[in-house]
Amino acid sequence: MMNLDSKDEQQEEISEINVTPFIDVMLVLLIIFMVTIPLATVNIPLNLPAISEEKQENTGTPVILSLDAQKQLFLGNDQISFEDLVEKIDIATQKNKDIVIFFRIDNSVQYEEMMRIMNLLRGAGYLKIGLVGLDQATDYAK
C-alpha cells in the first residue's frame, strides 16, 4: 500500500519570490541608461548670435511679466505677489490662454525662481511664454 500523504509532505510549495529575473532586467536597464545618458547630455559652449531684424507691429497691448533682482514680481508696472500671479494674469488676458506672456527676468535671478513662475503659469494653462532678452549682440559681451 502506498502512502500518498508522505509525498505531499515532502513536496511543499516554496513561497519565496524568485528575484533572479528581476535582477536580470534591472541590470539590463542599468546598462542601457549608462550607455544613453552620456549621449543625451550636450556640453558644448556656444556664443549664440543676436537677431537684428525689423520689429513687427503689435496688434494689442502685450502682457509683460517681470522679475527683478530682489525677486519682486511685476505685471506691467504694477507689483504683484506670487500668490496673486494667476489671478492677475487671468484679468490681464481676459482668461485667453492663447496670448503670449512676455517674461523679463533680471540677470542675477536664479534659474529655480524663473522655473517656479513658469510652472505657475503652465499650471494655469498659459503655455505661450516668451522670454525677453537683449536686442544687440554687443550687449551680450558686457
Backbone as CSV, one residue per row, in Angstrom:
resi,resn,N_x,N_y,N_z,CA_x,CA_y,CA_z,C_x,C_y,C_z
1,MET,0.834,-1.163,0.000,0.000,0.000,0.000,0.891,1.242,0.000
2,MET,0.500,2.148,-0.800,1.299,3.343,-0.977,0.688,4.499,-0.191
3,ASN,1.542,5.196,0.481,1.068,6.319,1.291,1.269,7.615,0.501
4,LEU,0.206,8.188,0.022,0.280,9.412,-0.768,0.520,10.635,0.103
5,ASP,0.150,10.528,1.351,0.311,11.674,2.241,1.777,12.003,2.491
6,SER,2.634,11.020,2.480,4.052,11.286,2.742,4.702,12.049,1.599
7,LYS,4.288,11.806,0.357,4.837,12.541,-0.780,4.413,14.012,-0.732
8,ASP,3.180,14.260,-0.372,2.690,15.626,-0.296,3.436,16.413,0.772
9,GLU,3.780,15.753,1.854,4.503,16.439,2.911,5.921,16.778,2.469
10,GLN,6.544,15.932,1.657,7.907,16.162,1.214,7.980,17.245,0.129
11,GLN,6.970,17.368,-0.667,6.957,18.330,-1.761,6.130,19.557,-1.386
12,GLU,6.604,20.319,-0.432,5.915,21.536,-0.043,6.207,22.633,-1.063
13,GLU,5.264,23.522,-1.212,5.463,24.630,-2.135,6.405,25.653,-1.523
14,ILE,7.256,26.192,-2.378,8.164,27.243,-1.933,7.423,28.563,-2.106
15,SER,7.307,29.307,-1.029,6.528,30.545,-1.092,7.399,31.779,-1.247
16,GLU,8.667,31.620,-1.571,9.555,32.756,-1.762,9.492,33.232,-3.215
17,ILE,9.685,34.531,-3.401,9.677,35.103,-4.743,11.053,34.911,-5.366
18,ASN,11.053,34.498,-6.616,12.315,34.336,-7.338,12.704,35.703,-7.911
19,VAL,13.746,36.299,-7.370,14.142,37.642,-7.781,15.195,37.652,-8.887
20,THR,15.638,36.504,-9.328,16.680,36.455,-10.350,16.244,37.124,-11.659
21,PRO,15.052,36.866,-12.183,14.649,37.573,-13.407,14.548,39.088,-13.201
22,PHE,14.095,39.501,-12.036,14.005,40.926,-11.734,15.389,41.565,-11.749
23,ILE,16.356,40.913,-11.141,17.729,41.439,-11.120,18.297,41.486,-12.531
24,ASP,18.017,40.482,-13.341,18.499,40.483,-14.726,17.940,41.670,-15.510
25,VAL,16.654,41.927,-15.360,16.030,43.050,-16.061,16.617,44.369,-15.576
26,MET,16.803,44.507,-14.277,17.351,45.750,-13.724,18.786,45.989,-14.220
27,LEU,19.588,44.943,-14.323,20.956,45.105,-14.826,20.960,45.521,-16.295
28,VAL,20.051,44.968,-17.079,19.955,45.362,-18.488,19.543,46.830,-18.593
29,LEU,18.562,47.254,-17.788,18.148,48.662,-17.802,19.280,49.573,-17.351
30,LEU,20.039,49.155,-16.354,21.165,49.950,-15.883,22.199,50.140,-16.987
31,ILE,22.473,49.090,-17.722,23.439,49.178,-18.829,22.909,50.110,-19.918
32,ILE,21.617,50.012,-20.223,21.030,50.883,-21.250,21.132,52.344,-20.826
33,PHE,20.806,52.643,-19.562,20.902,54.026,-19.081,22.350,54.512,-19.052
34,MET,23.271,53.651,-18.703,24.681,54.053,-18.665,25.197,54.383,-20.055
35,VAL,24.658,53.743,-21.066,25.102,53.994,-22.430,24.422,55.230,-23.011
36,THR,23.120,55.429,-22.722,22.391,56.514,-23.375,22.519,57.862,-22.680
37,ILE,22.744,57.920,-21.394,22.811,59.212,-20.698,23.970,60.068,-21.174
38,PRO,25.161,59.560,-21.377,26.220,60.439,-21.905,25.891,60.996,-23.288
39,LEU,25.100,60.294,-24.072,24.717,60.792,-25.387,23.682,61.902,-25.284
40,ALA,22.875,61.896,-24.219,21.805,62.875,-24.075,22.287,64.210,-23.521
41,THR,23.425,64.219,-22.871,23.922,65.471,-22.294,24.850,66.144,-23.294
42,VAL,24.478,67.342,-23.683,25.276,68.119,-24.619,25.987,69.194,-23.823
43,ASN,27.293,69.211,-23.926,28.078,70.145,-23.130,28.953,70.991,-24.044
44,ILE,28.325,71.612,-25.032,29.062,72.422,-25.991,28.807,73.885,-25.683
45,PRO,29.837,74.643,-25.331,29.629,76.078,-25.094,29.431,76.818,-26.412
46,LEU,28.358,77.594,-26.477,28.036,78.327,-27.692,27.888,79.809,-27.382
47,ASN,28.318,80.628,-28.308,28.078,82.058,-28.232,27.031,82.357,-29.292
48,LEU,25.768,82.354,-28.890,24.670,82.495,-29.842,24.557,83.928,-30.341
49,PRO,24.296,84.090,-31.618,24.191,85.443,-32.175,22.853,86.086,-31.825
50,ALA,22.849,87.399,-31.800,21.617,88.153,-31.577,20.925,88.367,-32.914
51,ILE,19.635,88.439,-32.860,18.847,88.655,-34.073,18.611,90.149,-34.228
52,SER,18.929,90.646,-35.402,18.686,92.071,-35.662,17.758,92.195,-36.860
53,GLU,16.501,91.922,-36.630,15.511,92.061,-37.686,14.558,93.187,-37.317
54,GLU,13.796,93.602,-38.303,12.875,94.704,-38.079,11.796,94.297,-37.084
55,LYS,11.424,95.242,-36.248,10.385,94.984,-35.259,9.028,94.994,-35.938
56,GLN,8.176,94.076,-35.495,6.851,93.968,-36.078,5.867,94.786,-35.259
57,GLU,4.812,95.217,-35.921,3.765,95.985,-35.259,3.011,95.094,-34.286
58,ASN,2.731,95.625,-33.121,1.923,94.927,-32.139,0.463,95.236,-32.389
59,THR,-0.368,94.209,-32.393,-1.789,94.421,-32.628,-2.529,94.732,-31.335
60,GLY,-1.958,94.381,-30.194,-2.617,94.637,-28.924,-1.591,94.996,-27.866
61,THR,-2.064,95.198,-26.672,-1.177,95.510,-25.561,-0.530,94.211,-25.081
62,PRO,0.790,94.143,-25.060,1.437,92.902,-24.618,1.318,92.732,-23.102
63,VAL,1.285,91.490,-22.686,1.276,91.166,-21.264,2.735,90.907,-20.885
64,ILE,3.290,91.807,-20.065,4.701,91.710,-19.702,4.808,91.410,-18.216
65,LEU,5.445,90.294,-17.916,5.691,89.870,-16.548,7.176,90.029,-16.279
66,SER,7.544,90.678,-15.177,8.955,90.948,-14.875,9.308,90.435,-13.491
67,LEU,10.534,89.946,-13.363,11.077,89.507,-12.081,12.406,90.214,-11.887
68,ASP,12.497,91.068,-10.858,13.721,91.846,-10.666,14.712,91.116,-9.765
69,ALA,15.841,91.750,-9.502,16.919,91.131,-8.736,16.518,90.832,-7.293
70,GLN,15.558,91.584,-6.754,15.090,91.347,-5.385,13.951,90.326,-5.341
71,LYS,13.720,89.637,-6.446,12.681,88.619,-6.596,11.290,89.192,-6.392
72,GLN,11.108,90.436,-6.827,9.791,91.056,-6.812,9.176,90.865,-8.190
73,LEU,7.915,90.543,-8.207,7.210,90.224,-9.437,6.355,91.411,-9.858
74,PHE,6.415,91.750,-11.153,5.656,92.874,-11.690,4.866,92.404,-12.900
75,LEU,3.628,92.870,-12.986,2.804,92.669,-14.168,2.608,94.040,-14.772
76,GLY,3.263,94.287,-15.892,3.333,95.638,-16.437,4.197,96.467,-15.500
77,ASN,3.654,97.548,-14.949,4.374,98.373,-13.977,3.898,98.150,-12.550
78,ASP,2.937,97.260,-12.354,2.347,97.032,-11.036,2.995,95.824,-10.357
79,GLN,3.401,96.017,-9.106,3.974,94.914,-8.353,2.857,93.987,-7.880
80,ILE,3.073,92.675,-8.037,2.092,91.683,-7.605,2.803,90.640,-6.768
81,SER,2.047,89.858,-6.027,2.637,88.780,-5.220,2.576,87.477,-6.011
82,PHE,3.367,86.515,-5.575,3.377,85.213,-6.250,2.010,84.535,-6.121
83,GLU,1.335,84.753,-5.002,0.037,84.128,-4.779,-1.037,84.692,-5.716
84,ASP,-0.913,85.974,-6.069,-1.901,86.623,-6.936,-1.552,86.544,-8.416
85,LEU,-0.477,85.865,-8.751,0.006,85.851,-10.136,-1.049,85.353,-11.106
86,VAL,-1.607,84.186,-10.856,-2.557,83.591,-11.800,-3.814,84.454,-11.921
87,GLU,-4.304,84.961,-10.805,-5.499,85.805,-10.827,-5.263,87.079,-11.639
88,LYS,-4.116,87.729,-11.441,-3.810,88.972,-12.159,-3.580,88.710,-13.644
89,ILE,-2.939,87.590,-13.973,-2.732,87.231,-15.385,-4.079,86.949,-16.046
90,ASP,-4.972,86.262,-15.329,-6.308,86.000,-15.886,-7.034,87.302,-16.195
91,ILE,-6.903,88.293,-15.319,-7.548,89.586,-15.547,-6.913,90.293,-16.739
92,ALA,-5.574,90.277,-16.806,-4.876,90.981,-17.889,-5.137,90.357,-19.254
93,THR,-5.298,89.042,-19.299,-5.506,88.357,-20.573,-6.974,88.068,-20.853
94,GLN,-7.844,88.424,-19.925,-9.266,88.108,-20.014,-9.473,86.604,-20.174
95,LYS,-8.624,85.834,-19.490,-8.633,84.361,-19.468,-8.417,83.748,-20.850
96,ASN,-7.760,84.491,-21.729,-7.406,83.969,-23.047,-6.055,83.270,-22.920
97,LYS,-6.049,81.953,-22.935,-4.836,81.162,-22.711,-3.901,81.158,-23.924
98,ASP,-4.363,81.698,-25.070,-3.532,81.712,-26.276,-2.654,82.955,-26.384
99,ILE,-2.797,83.892,-25.476,-1.980,85.107,-25.511,-0.569,84.789,-25.042
100,VAL,0.402,85.378,-25.729,1.800,85.197,-25.339,2.103,86.115,-24.156
101,ILE,2.669,85.534,-23.111,3.083,86.306,-21.940,4.593,86.529,-22.065
102,PHE,5.005,87.781,-22.119,6.420,88.110,-22.236,7.010,88.174,-20.835
103,PHE,8.035,87.379,-20.597,8.623,87.226,-19.268,10.034,87.801,-19.283
104,ARG,10.229,88.875,-18.517,11.534,89.525,-18.388,12.116,89.151,-17.030
105,ILE,13.358,88.715,-17.026,13.995,88.266,-15.795,15.342,88.958,-15.657
106,ASP,15.616,89.463,-14.462,16.913,90.075,-14.192,18.005,89.016,-14.312
107,ASN,19.160,89.437,-14.755,20.273,88.532,-14.995,20.741,87.810,-13.728
108,SER,20.538,88.406,-12.555,21.029,87.810,-11.320,20.043,86.839,-10.675
109,VAL,18.851,86.695,-11.231,17.849,85.792,-10.659,18.237,84.350,-10.970
110,GLN,18.105,83.499,-9.964,18.457,82.095,-10.141,17.423,81.378,-11.011
111,TYR,17.880,80.342,-11.639,17.062,79.560,-12.570,15.823,78.986,-11.876
112,GLU,15.964,78.571,-10.623,14.851,77.962,-9.897,13.679,78.933,-9.745
113,GLU,13.984,80.213,-9.514,12.930,81.210,-9.366,12.169,81.391,-10.676
114,MET,12.904,81.421,-11.781,12.268,81.562,-13.084,11.362,80.363,-13.359
115,MET,11.858,79.164,-13.061,11.074,77.962,-13.318,9.850,77.879,-12.398
116,ARG,9.968,78.405,-11.197,8.826,78.425,-10.271,7.671,79.223,-10.878
117,ILE,7.983,80.388,-11.432,6.948,81.224,-12.033,6.407,80.582,-13.307
118,MET,7.300,80.024,-14.114,6.846,79.382,-15.350,5.962,78.173,-15.046
119,ASN,6.242,77.452,-13.970,5.381,76.332,-13.578,4.012,76.814,-13.108
120,LEU,3.970,77.946,-12.406,2.682,78.523,-12.008,1.857,78.888,-13.244
121,LEU,2.515,79.505,-14.229,1.815,79.889,-15.461,1.351,78.660,-16.228
122,ARG,2.206,77.667,-16.312,1.840,76.444,-17.029,0.679,75.741,-16.332
123,GLY,0.705,75.719,-14.998,-0.389,75.110,-14.250,-1.716,75.816,-14.464
124,ALA,-1.651,77.113,-14.740,-2.870,77.892,-15.002,-3.312,77.776,-16.463
125,GLY,-2.524,77.129,-17.300,-2.911,76.932,-18.696,-2.250,77.871,-19.675
126,TYR,-1.344,78.724,-19.203,-0.636,79.646,-20.098,0.639,78.967,-20.591
127,LEU,0.596,78.466,-21.812,1.717,77.710,-22.363,2.581,78.528,-23.309
128,LYS,2.114,79.699,-23.701,2.874,80.547,-24.622,3.588,81.629,-23.814
129,ILE,4.844,81.360,-23.493,5.642,82.285,-22.696,6.861,82.668,-23.512
130,GLY,7.029,83.964,-23.729,8.180,84.457,-24.468,9.184,85.066,-23.506
131,LEU,10.420,84.585,-23.550,11.467,85.142,-22.699,12.077,86.343,-23.412
132,VAL,12.144,87.454,-22.717,12.628,88.698,-23.303,14.101,88.854,-22.963
133,GLY,14.898,89.196,-23.975,16.331,89.399,-23.787,16.787,90.671,-24.470
134,LEU,18.075,90.745,-24.681,18.675,91.914,-25.318,18.562,91.820,-26.834
135,ASP,18.555,92.985,-27.500,18.419,93.012,-28.960,19.756,92.979,-29.682
136,GLN,20.779,93.614,-29.140,22.041,93.769,-29.847,23.067,92.743,-29.385
137,ALA,23.922,92.297,-30.324,24.982,91.344,-29.999,26.042,91.978,-29.105
138,THR,26.222,93.278,-29.178,27.210,93.938,-28.343,26.817,93.944,-26.878
139,ASP,25.506,93.840,-26.596,25.055,93.823,-25.214,25.415,92.513,-24.519
140,TYR,25.618,91.426,-25.265,25.958,90.133,-24.672,27.385,90.137,-24.137
141,ALA,28.260,90.917,-24.745,29.670,90.903,-24.356,29.910,91.642,-23.049
142,LYS,28.965,92.429,-22.585,29.159,93.213,-21.354,29.139,92.367,-20.124
